[in-house]
Every structure is written in C-alpha cells, then in structure tokens.
Amino acid sequence: GQNIDQPTEMTATEGAIVQINCTYQTSGFNGLFWYQQHAGEAPTFLSYNVLDGLEEKGRFSSFLSRSKGYSYLLLKELQMKDSASYLCAVMDSNYQLIWGAGTKLIIKP
Amino acid sequence: GAVVSQHPSRVICKSGTSVKIECRSLDFQATTMFWYRQFPKQSLMLMATSNEGSKATYEQGVEKDKFLINHASLTLSTLTVTSAHPEDSSFYICSARGPTDYEQYFGPGTRLTVT
C-alpha cells in the first residue's frame, strides 16, 4: 500500500529552527510537495522536490532523498505566523497526490 | 497566475436539501480538477478526480450518486452534495492542475454546515 508518515505535532520557539520529517512508500514517484495550511484555510504551496538534494527558498528549505524515501522541511527564523499544519504529499506513478496526515506546528514566544 | 476560486465560501443548509459548490480556474485551463473533503483536525481526503468532458473518478467509499461532479469546461467544475445530512458538514476544497503542471493549485475552500 501507499503510505506517508510525518509527526502529528511539533512545538518550537519563535526565532528558532525546526525540521519536519516525512517518509514515504508509494507506487512510483513523480515528486514530493510540501504545503502549508492554516486552520480553516486551504493549503498553500511551499515546495516541490523531484531530484535528490536541498531546495532553498527564503526561510524555508526542503530536502529529498529518493533512495531513502525521505524528505524534510526546514523552517528557519521561526515567526508566530508559521504556526500551521504542514502537509507532505507525494505524486505517484499515476500523477495522483498521496497526502500525509499533516504536522501541526506550534510556535511559542 | 494560477488562481483557483470557489463559491460559496460558506454555506448553511437544511438536512435533505442539495448544495452546489463551484470551482473555477481563473487564469489557466484546468484539464484535471480534484475535490477534497477535510474534517476538523484531519488531513485532506481526496473524494474524486475529474477530467474535462469525462466522468469523474471517485475514491473508494465516496458515493457518486450523493456527490455529483460535473467538469463541463476547462475552467469550471461543480460539486453538488445531494440530500445533505449533518454528517456531510465539512470543509470542501477543490484543486486544479493544468496540462503541463505537476502542481495542484487549491481553491480557498467551502465550509458546509448542514443543520
């Protein structure tokens, strides 16, 4: 079966760095996405990785290792507005997105 | 670019009535649209995938006669919840993908409350 695993909840301090991990087992791989979702709102796109390595975009970076079925989202210089759920999703061989359950990130002052 | 709109953003209806939700791609042609449902504190659940001009493909456990999906044009898909019941109360989100895109662009969602 297809499976995406990520921690349910994480807590971090304003100004710090946090890493949210995602492991996956899917039938085929056409890229991994990270989305941010604030409560009561639709997800917004953060990053897309299809090749191994680190993609940096401002305070957010995303890493992928296809051989390990592993990705992480790194958030630097945390701000209170970063409190949200972070969704990991993998596009399978049918170009369908397989979603993780999301990681709720709580930022404390 | 790549904006998706949904209408209405919120709707309250009485049990037994039907509700139609519209999803529009405003600045691109969406060959594929997706409908998701999300219950509080849970992740997105894909309900169905629709390609323009063809019947929607429903996920296992989703009643196609209850959740009617019409993808009549490259910019519009509609989801009709027929004979709605309180357990259908949820956050419904559509997303759209262009012919050459991998990314799904999400609409803002529709919060349905059935009383």
Interface residues (C-beta under 8 A of the other chain):
Chain A: N30 G31 F33 Y35 G40 E41 A42 P43 T44 F45 Y48 L87 M91 Y95 Q96 L97 W99 G100 A101 G102
Chain B: F34 Q42 S43 L44 L46 T49 F91 I93 Y102 E103 Q104 Y105 F106 G107 P108 G109 R111
